[in-house]
Amino acid sequence: MRSRRLDYSESTRSALVDSAVELFTKRGYAGTSLDEVAKRARVTKGALYHHFSGKQALFEAAFEQVESLVYDRLHKIMTGEGEPWERAMSGLQAFIRSCLDPSYQRIAIHEGPVVMGWERWREAEEQSSFGLVRSGLQLLVDAGEVEPVPVDLTARLLFGALSSAATEIAGAADPKKVGAEIEDVITRMLSRLRRPAGEQERPAAG
C-alpha cells in the first residue's frame, strides 16, 4: 500500500516542477526565483529544498518534464498504427509542432544549453530523441520504404538536422512560417531516399 506521506511527497514535487516550467517559460532561468516557484506551487521553500538541491536541479527537472512530453507524443506516433512512411511523416509534423510550444522553445532549446552546459544538454537531447530518430529510420529500411543506408550515421545526420531546425524555429520572427519551410525541406530530403513504389515491397539488403 502506498503511504499518504509518499503520495504527498510526489504531489509536492509535481507541483514544484509544474510551477517551475510555467515560470521558466515566462521569465527565463535568470528571471525566476525559488521563492516564486515555491509560492506558485503553494509549498514552503523548505519543501522545495527537500526535493531539489537548488535552482539548477529544479531547472533540470523542468527540462526533463518538457522533453518527456515531446518524447511520449512522438513515441506514440512512431510505434502506432499505419504504414512506416506515414508514421515517420506524422512524427516529423508532431516534432515541428512541439518546436512551436513556448515551454519547449524556452526551456529545452534556448536555456537548456546555457543552464546545463552544452555537453550535458546535448547528451540529454540524444538520450531523449536520438533513439526515436534511429528506430524510425531502421523501421523504414526494414520495411523497404527507403534505400538501405548506414542507419547509425544517417540517423545522426538527421538528428543534427532536426536539432538545428528546432533552434531555427525557436529563434525565428515567424516560427510557424519557418516550421512549415523546415518540414517541407526535411520531407524532400527523406523522399530522396525513398524507394520507387514498385520496389518498396522488397526487403532491404543485409
C-alpha positions in Angstrom: 0.0 0.0 0.0 1.3 3.5 -0.8 1.6 5.7 2.2 -0.1 9.2 2.3 3.3 10.6 3.0 4.7 9.3 -0.3 1.6 10.5 -2.2 2.0 13.9 -0.7 5.7 14.0 -1.4 5.2 13.1 -5.1 2.3 15.6 -5.3 4.6 18.3 -3.9 7.4 17.5 -6.3 5.0 17.5 -9.2 3.6 20.9 -8.2 7.1 22.4 -7.9 8.1 21.1 -11.4 4.8 22.4 -12.9 5.4 25.7 -11.3 9.0 25.8 -12.5 8.0 25.0 -16.1 5.5 27.8 -16.1 7.8 30.4 -14.6 10.9 29.5 -16.5 8.8 29.7 -19.7 7.5 33.2 -18.9 10.6 34.7 -17.2 13.5 32.6 -18.1 16.0 31.0 -15.7 17.7 34.2 -14.6 14.4 36.0 -14.0 12.9 33.2 -11.9 13.5 32.9 -8.1 13.0 29.8 -6.0 10.7 31.9 -3.7 8.4 32.5 -6.7 8.4 28.8 -7.6 7.5 27.7 -4.1 4.8 30.4 -3.8 3.2 29.4 -7.0 3.3 25.7 -6.0 1.8 26.6 -2.6 4.6 25.0 -0.7 7.3 26.2 1.6 10.8 26.9 0.4 12.0 24.2 2.8 9.8 21.7 0.9 11.4 22.8 -2.3 14.9 22.2 -0.9 13.7 18.8 0.3 13.2 17.8 -3.3 15.8 19.9 -5.1 19.3 20.9 -4.1 18.9 24.3 -5.8 17.8 26.2 -8.8 19.7 24.3 -11.4 18.4 20.9 -10.2 14.9 22.3 -10.4 15.6 23.6 -13.9 16.8 20.1 -15.0 13.6 18.6 -13.6 11.6 21.1 -15.7 13.7 20.3 -18.7 13.2 16.6 -18.2 9.4 17.1 -18.0 9.2 19.2 -21.2 11.4 16.7 -23.1 9.4 13.7 -21.8 6.1 15.2 -23.0 7.6 15.6 -26.5 9.2 12.1 -26.4 6.0 10.4 -25.3 4.0 12.2 -28.0 6.4 11.2 -30.8 6.9 7.7 -29.5 3.2 7.1 -29.5 3.1 8.2 -33.2 6.2 6.3 -34.3 5.0 3.0 -32.7 1.3 3.4 -33.5 -0.8 2.1 -36.4 -0.3 2.9 -40.0 2.4 2.5 -42.7 6.0 3.2 -41.6 6.3 6.2 -44.1 3.1 7.8 -42.9 4.2 7.3 -39.2 7.6 8.9 -40.0 5.9 11.9 -41.7 3.4 12.3 -38.8 6.3 12.1 -36.3 8.1 14.9 -38.2 4.9 17.1 -38.2 4.5 16.5 -34.4 8.1 17.4 -33.8 7.7 20.7 -35.7 4.5 21.5 -33.7 6.5 20.8 -30.5 9.1 23.3 -31.5 6.3 25.9 -31.6 5.4 25.3 -28.0 6.7 28.2 -25.8 7.8 25.9 -22.9 9.8 23.6 -25.3 11.3 26.7 -27.0 12.4 28.5 -23.9 13.4 25.6 -21.6 14.7 22.9 -24.0 16.1 24.9 -26.8 17.1 28.4 -25.6 18.1 27.9 -22.0 19.0 24.3 -21.8 22.5 24.6 -23.3 23.2 27.7 -21.1 22.0 26.4 -17.8 23.1 22.8 -18.2 26.2 23.3 -20.3 26.5 22.3 -23.9 27.8 18.8 -23.4 25.3 17.8 -20.7 22.4 19.4 -22.7 23.5 17.6 -25.9 23.7 14.3 -24.0 20.2 14.7 -22.6 18.8 15.6 -26.0 20.4 12.5 -27.5 19.1 10.3 -24.8 15.5 11.5 -25.3 15.3 12.0 -29.1 18.1 10.2 -31.0 16.8 6.8 -30.2 13.4 7.7 -31.8 15.2 9.0 -34.9 17.3 5.9 -35.2 14.4 3.4 -34.6 12.2 5.3 -37.1 14.9 5.2 -39.8 15.6 1.5 -39.1 11.9 0.8 -39.5 11.8 2.5 -42.9 14.8 0.5 -44.0 13.5 -2.8 -42.7 10.1 -2.2 -44.4 11.8 -1.5 -47.7 10.4 2.1 -47.8 13.8 3.7 -48.2 17.1 2.6 -49.8 19.4 0.7 -47.4 21.7 3.2 -45.8 24.1 3.2 -42.8 21.4 3.6 -40.2 23.6 5.0 -37.3 25.4 7.5 -39.5 22.2 8.6 -41.3 20.2 8.8 -38.1 22.9 11.0 -36.6 22.9 13.4 -39.6 19.1 13.5 -39.5 19.2 14.1 -35.7 21.6 17.0 -36.3 19.3 18.5 -38.9 16.3 18.3 -36.6 18.2 19.8 -33.7 19.2 22.7 -36.0 15.6 23.0 -37.1 14.4 23.4 -33.6 16.9 26.2 -33.0 15.9 28.0 -36.2 12.2 27.7 -35.3 12.7 28.9 -31.7 14.7 31.9 -32.9 12.5 32.9 -35.8 10.4 36.1 -36.0 7.7 33.9 -37.6 8.1 30.4 -36.1 5.1 28.9 -37.9 6.4 30.0 -41.3 9.9 28.7 -40.6 8.5 25.5 -39.2 6.5 24.9 -42.4 9.5 25.6 -44.5 11.7 23.2 -42.5 9.0 20.5 -42.6 9.0 20.8 -46.4 12.8 20.7 -46.7 13.2 17.6 -44.5 10.4 15.8 -46.2 12.1 16.4 -49.5 15.4 15.2 -48.1 13.8 12.0 -46.8 11.9 11.5 -50.1 15.2 11.3 -51.9 16.0 8.1 -50.0 12.6 6.6 -50.7 12.3 3.7 -53.0 10.0 3.8 -56.0 6.6 2.4 -55.2 7.1 -0.8 -57.1 10.3 -1.6 -55.2 9.0 -1.0 -51.7 7.8 -4.5 -51.0 11.2 -6.0 -51.4 13.1 -6.4 -48.1 16.2 -4.2 -47.7 19.6 -5.9 -48.3 21.5 -7.0 -45.3 
